[in-house]
Amino acid sequence: MLKSLEGIQNVEQNCTTEYSIVETTPTISVVKVTMKYEGFSKITYLNLANTSKGWKITSISTSFI
């Protein structure tokens, strides 16, 4: 799987991107990322945890509208 991701580094998307912090505490955070393309939007929610190694993404949920 990592090999397939290596080929898509630094790809520019033809969209506008916005993000907002939905909720945050010292140990967790939820971030909403909206990517607006022509004709549809991709909305992604990122759940992050503040670990001993810094902030890490723990889950991702994506929908298209």
N, C-alpha and C positions, 0 to 999 in steps of 0.2 A: 504494500500500500504506500509506503514512503517513497518508493521509486516513482509511482504515478504522480505524487504531489510535487516532486522535485521539478517536473517539467512545467508547472504552472506558477512558479514563483515570479513575482514582479509583473503580473498581468494587470493591465489597466482595464477597469470596468467603465462602460459608457453609462454612468449613473451619477446621481447626487446622493451623498451619504450624510445622514444625521444620526446622532446618538443621544440618549438621555439616561441618567442614572435613576432607575425606578425606586430602588431601596438600597440602603447601605448601612452597615454596622461595622464595628472594628474587625469582625471576623468573616462576614459575608457581604456580597454585593450582587445586585441584579441590574444588568445593563440592557437596554433596548437599542438595537441598531436597525435603522431603516435605510434601505438602498432603493432609490426611486429610479426605475428604468422607464423608457417610453412604453406605455401600455400596461405596466404592472409594477408592483412593489414587492420587495423581499424584506420580511421583518424577522429579525433574529433576536432571541433573548439569550443572553449569556449569564450563567450563574458562576460566580467566582468565590473562592475561599482564600482567606489570608492564612497561608501555611507558614511553617518555619523556614521555608525557602522562598517566601514572598507570595504575591497573588498568583493563583492558578485557576484556569478555567476548569470547572467541574462538570458542566453540562451545557449543551447548546440545543435550542429548540427553534426551528425555522418554519415560517409559513409564507405563502405567496398570495397576494391579493391583487 
